[in-house]
Amino acid sequence: MDKKQVILAIESSCDETAAAVVQDDFTVISSVVSSQIALHAKWGGVVPGIASKQHVVAMNGVIGEALEKADVTPEELSAVAVTVGPGLPGSLATGISAAKALCLAWEKPFVAVNHLEGHLFSAELDGAKIEFPAIYLLVSGGHCMIVYAAERGKYKLLGTTLDDSVGEAYDKVARELGFEYPGGPIIDKLSLQGKDSYPLPRPMLDRGYDFSFSGLKTAVRREIDKGNVVKEDMATSFVVASMDVLSTKLRKAVQEYQPRNVIVVGGVSKSPILRSKLTDGSLGKVNVIFPGLKYSTDNAAMIGAAGWWQFKTKGPSADNVPMMPGLSIPLAEAKPDA
C-alpha cells in the first residue's frame, strides 16, 4: 500500500456493525461488515434493543479487523469518522462512543458524518467520477428520496416518501407472501421469474417528487386475499409497479433540472429491474451511475468517503456532537440553492 492519507470510518446506524479504512482519494483499503440478520430474522424485522447490544459485542472486533486488513496502525490515521444520524438511537450511540473514545486515546480528529450523505458518496468507491449538477435517487430499507446537488455538499431535497420507504414495502410484501425477514432480496429474485400479471397501482405517479408505497402494499394484500396468488407473478408485478414510480419521478427530475449525472444509491439500487429501467435510454443522454453491489447496502466505506470530504472542506467536528436519530438531507450546514 502506498502512503496516502487514510481515515478510519465506523457505521452502526441500524443492524450492521461496520468499519473501513479509506484513502483520501476514496480508495477503499479495507471494509468489514458484521451483519445481524440472523439475530433479527425470527422477529420479522430489526429489534432496536437487540441491535444496540450486538453492536457493543461486535464493535471492537470489527474495528480491529479493518485496521489489520488495511495494515494500518492508529498512528497512521488522519482522523476517525462515524455515523451520527439518522438511525436507531442505541445503535448510533455505540458507534459514536467508540469513535470518540478512539479519538481521545489516539489523539485523532473526530468527524461526524450523515449516514444519508454517506450513501450519496457510495457510487464513488469504485472509482466513478461524479460531475455536477447531479441528481441522486436514494432508495433503501429506511429511506426513499430524490436529491438535487448543484455542487458537492449543496443538497436540495426534491421529494421523499410520505410513509413506507420502497425497501420497507419490499419486506412487508415479502411477509404477506409468507417469506421470512429480510424478504427484499427474495422478492427481487422472484421478480425475475414471474410475469407482470396483477393490476397494481402506481401511487402518486403524477404528484411531484414525493412517494407513497403504503397503498401499493395494501393492493398486494387485497390480491392475496382473493386467493390463488402466484408468488413469482405477484413479486414481478410489485417490483415493476415500484420501479415504474421511481423511474417516472426520476425522469421528471432529469427533465426539469438537466443534471450531468444521475446517481442511484441504497439497497434497492441493487434491483436488476430498476437498473434496467434507468439504463434503457429513457432518462435521455444523462450518465447513470450505480455503486458496486457490495457498497449499495450499509457499509463504513461510504462513511469514510463522506468523512474525507467533510474533513478536507470543513475540518474536524466538535467533540460534543451528539447523535441525531432524525437527521435528514439537506444537512443543516449545507445551504441548498433556492
C-alpha positions in Angstrom: 0.0 0.0 0.0 1.2 3.5 -0.8 1.5 6.2 1.9 -1.6 8.2 1.0 -3.6 9.5 4.0 -6.2 7.2 5.5 -9.2 7.6 7.7 -10.9 5.0 9.9 -14.7 5.0 9.5 -17.4 3.4 11.7 -21.0 2.8 10.8 -23.6 1.5 13.2 -26.9 3.3 12.4 -29.1 0.2 12.2 -28.2 -3.6 12.3 -24.8 -3.7 10.7 -21.6 -3.1 12.6 -19.1 -1.9 10.1 -15.6 -0.4 9.9 -13.4 0.6 7.0 -10.1 2.2 6.2 -10.4 4.7 3.2 -7.7 6.7 1.5 -8.2 10.4 0.7 -8.9 9.6 -2.9 -11.8 7.4 -1.8 -9.9 4.2 -2.5 -11.1 1.5 0.0 -8.2 -0.2 1.7 -10.4 -2.4 3.9 -14.2 -2.8 4.5 -15.6 -5.1 7.2 -19.3 -5.6 7.8 -20.8 -7.7 10.6 -24.5 -8.4 9.8 -27.2 -9.1 12.4 -29.7 -10.5 10.0 -29.8 -13.9 11.7 -30.5 -12.3 15.1 -33.5 -10.3 13.8 -35.0 -12.8 11.4 -37.2 -14.6 13.9 -38.7 -11.3 14.9 -39.6 -10.3 11.3 -37.6 -7.1 11.5 -34.9 -5.2 13.3 -35.3 -5.1 17.1 -33.6 -1.9 18.4 -32.5 -3.3 21.8 -31.0 -6.4 20.2 -29.3 -4.3 17.6 -27.6 -2.0 20.1 -26.4 -4.8 22.3 -24.9 -6.7 19.3 -23.1 -3.5 18.2 -21.4 -3.5 21.6 -20.4 -7.1 21.2 -19.0 -6.7 17.6 -17.6 -3.2 17.6 -14.0 -3.8 18.8 -13.5 -6.9 16.7 -14.8 -5.2 13.5 -12.6 -2.1 14.0 -9.6 -4.3 14.7 -10.2 -6.4 11.7 -10.5 -3.3 9.4 -7.2 -2.0 10.7 -5.5 -5.3 10.4 -6.7 -6.0 6.8 -5.5 -2.5 5.8 -2.2 -3.0 7.5 -2.6 0.4 9.2 -1.7 1.5 12.7 -3.6 4.1 14.7 -0.6 6.4 14.4 -1.1 6.4 10.6 -4.7 7.6 10.7 -5.6 11.1 9.8 -9.0 11.0 11.6 -11.8 8.8 12.7 -15.2 9.3 11.1 -18.5 7.9 12.3 -22.2 8.0 11.5 -24.1 10.3 13.9 -27.5 10.0 12.2 -30.1 9.2 11.1 -30.6 5.8 12.7 -31.6 3.9 15.8 -30.5 5.8 18.9 -28.9 2.9 20.7 -27.1 1.7 17.6 -25.8 5.2 16.8 -24.7 5.7 20.4 -22.5 2.6 20.3 -20.6 3.7 17.2 -20.3 7.3 18.3 -19.0 6.3 21.7 -16.4 4.0 20.2 -15.2 6.7 17.7 -14.9 9.4 20.4 -13.0 7.0 22.7 -10.6 6.1 19.9 -10.1 9.8 19.0 -9.3 10.6 22.7 -6.9 7.6 23.1 -5.1 8.1 19.8 -5.3 11.9 19.7 -7.0 12.0 16.4 -9.6 14.4 14.9 -13.3 13.4 15.2 -15.5 13.6 12.1 -19.3 13.3 12.4 -21.0 12.0 9.2 -24.6 12.0 8.0 -25.5 8.4 7.0 -27.6 9.6 4.1 -24.7 11.7 2.7 -22.6 8.6 3.1 -24.9 6.8 0.7 -24.5 9.6 -1.8 -20.8 9.0 -1.8 -21.1 5.2 -2.2 -21.1 5.3 -6.0 -17.6 6.8 -6.0 -16.0 3.9 -4.1 -15.4 2.0 -7.3 -13.7 4.9 -9.0 -16.7 6.6 -10.6 -16.3 10.4 -11.1 -19.3 12.5 -10.4 -20.0 15.6 -12.4 -22.3 18.3 -11.1 -25.0 19.3 -11.1 -26.3 15.9 -10.3 -29.4 14.2 -9.1 -29.4 11.4 -6.6 -32.1 8.7 -6.1 -31.6 7.2 -2.6 -33.7 4.0 -2.2 -33.2 1.7 0.8 -35.0 0.0 3.6 -35.4 3.1 5.6 -35.3 5.9 3.0 -36.6 6.9 -0.4 -35.8 10.4 -1.7 -34.7 12.4 -4.7 -32.0 14.9 -4.1 -30.6 17.6 -6.4 -27.0 18.7 -5.9 -25.9 21.9 -7.6 -22.4 21.1 -6.4 -20.9 18.6 -3.9 -22.3 19.2 -0.4 -25.1 21.6 -1.5 -28.2 19.5 -1.5 -31.8 20.3 -2.3 -34.4 17.7 -1.2 -36.9 17.4 -4.1 -39.1 14.7 -2.7 -39.2 11.9 -0.1 -41.6 9.2 1.0 -44.7 10.1 3.0 -44.9 6.7 4.6 -43.0 3.4 3.9 -39.7 3.6 2.0 -39.6 1.3 -1.0 -37.3 -1.1 0.7 -39.7 -1.3 3.7 -42.5 -2.0 1.3 -40.4 -4.8 -0.2 -40.1 -6.5 3.2 -43.8 -6.1 4.0 -44.9 -7.6 0.7 -42.5 -10.5 1.3 -44.1 -11.1 4.7 -47.6 -11.1 3.1 -46.3 -13.7 0.7 -45.0 -15.9 3.5 -41.3 -15.2 3.3 -39.1 -14.6 6.3 -37.1 -11.4 7.0 -35.3 -9.9 5.2 -37.7 -10.5 2.3 -36.5 -7.8 -0.1 -33.8 -9.9 -1.8 -36.3 -12.8 -2.2 -38.8 -10.5 -3.9 -36.1 -9.2 -6.2 -35.1 -12.8 -7.1 -38.6 -13.9 -7.7 -39.4 -10.9 -9.8 -37.1 -12.2 -12.5 -39.0 -15.4 -12.7 -42.6 -14.2 -12.9 -45.0 -12.1 -15.1 -46.4 -8.7 -14.5 -49.9 -10.0 -14.4 -51.6 -8.2 -11.4 -53.1 -4.8 -11.8 -51.3 -2.9 -9.1 -51.5 0.9 -8.7 -48.6 3.4 -9.2 -49.2 5.7 -6.2 -48.7 9.4 -6.6 -47.3 9.0 -10.0 -48.2 12.5 -11.1 -47.9 14.3 -7.8 -44.5 16.0 -7.7 -41.4 14.2 -6.4 -42.9 12.7 -3.2 -43.5 9.0 -2.8 -46.1 6.7 -1.1 -45.9 3.0 -1.1 -48.5 2.1 1.6 -51.3 1.9 -1.0 -49.2 -0.4 -3.2 -48.6 -2.7 -0.3 -52.4 -2.7 0.5 -53.2 -3.5 -3.1 -50.9 -6.6 -2.9 -52.7 -7.6 0.3 -56.1 -7.4 -1.4 -54.9 -9.6 -4.3 -53.6 -12.1 -1.9 -56.9 -12.2 0.0 -58.6 -13.2 -3.3 -56.6 -16.4 -3.1 -54.6 -18.5 -5.6 -51.8 -15.9 -5.9 -48.8 -16.9 -8.0 -45.9 -15.7 -5.8 -43.5 -15.2 -8.7 -46.1 -13.1 -10.6 -47.0 -11.1 -7.6 -43.3 -10.3 -6.9 -42.9 -9.3 -10.5 -46.0 -7.1 -10.5 -45.0 -5.4 -7.3 -41.4 -4.7 -8.3 -42.4 -3.4 -11.8 -45.0 -1.1 -10.2 -42.5 0.2 -7.6 -39.8 0.7 -10.3 -42.3 2.5 -12.6 -42.9 5.0 -9.8 -39.2 5.5 -9.1 -38.2 5.8 -12.8 -41.1 8.2 -13.7 -40.3 10.6 -10.9 -36.6 10.5 -11.6 -37.2 11.1 -15.3 -39.3 14.2 -14.4 -36.4 15.4 -12.2 -33.9 14.9 -15.0 -36.1 16.9 -17.5 -36.5 19.7 -15.0 -33.0 20.1 -13.6 -30.9 18.8 -16.6 -28.1 17.2 -14.4 -24.9 15.9 -15.8 -25.1 12.7 -13.7 -27.8 10.6 -12.1 -26.6 8.6 -9.2 -28.8 5.8 -7.8 -27.8 4.5 -4.3 -29.1 2.5 -1.4 -30.0 -1.2 -1.1 -32.8 -1.1 -3.6 -30.4 0.2 -6.2 -29.3 -3.5 -6.5 -32.6 -4.3 -8.2 -32.0 -5.6 -11.7 -35.3 -4.3 -12.9 -34.5 -0.8 -11.6 -31.1 -0.9 -13.2 -32.6 -2.0 -16.5 -35.2 0.7 -16.4 -32.8 3.5 -15.7 -30.2 2.5 -18.3 -32.6 1.8 -21.2 -32.2 5.4 -22.5 -35.5 6.7 -21.1 -33.7 9.2 -19.0 -32.0 10.7 -22.0 -28.3 11.1 -22.6 -27.5 11.7 -18.9 -24.9 9.4 -17.4 -26.5 7.0 -14.8 -24.1 5.7 -12.1 -24.7 2.9 -9.5 -22.5 1.8 -6.7 -21.0 -1.6 -6.7 -23.3 -4.2 -5.2 -21.3 -4.5 -2.0 -21.5 -0.8 -1.4 -25.2 -0.4 -2.1 -26.2 -1.6 1.4 -25.0 0.0 4.7 -21.2 0.0 5.0 -18.5 2.1 6.6 -16.5 2.7 3.4 -19.1 5.2 2.3 -18.9 6.9 5.7 -15.2 7.1 5.1 -15.6 8.8 1.7 -18.1 11.3 3.1 -15.9 11.8 6.1 -12.9 12.6 4.0 -14.8 15.2 2.0 -16.1 16.9 5.2 -12.7 16.7 6.9 -11.0 18.4 4.0 -13.6 21.1 3.3 -14.8 21.9 6.9 -12.3 20.4 9.2 -12.9 18.2 12.2 -16.2 18.1 14.0 -16.7 19.3 17.6 -16.1 16.7 20.3 -19.5 17.2 21.7 -21.5 16.5 18.5 -24.5 14.4 19.7 -26.2 11.5 18.0 -29.0 12.8 15.7 -31.5 9.9 15.0 -33.8 12.2 12.9 -31.0 13.8 10.8 -32.0 14.3 7.2 -30.9 15.9 3.9 -30.2 18.7 3.3 -27.6 18.9 6.0 -28.0 21.8 8.4 -24.6 23.2 7.5 -25.0 22.7 3.7 -27.2 25.5 2.4 -29.2 24.3 -0.7 -29.8 26.6 -3.6 -33.2 28.2 -3.6 
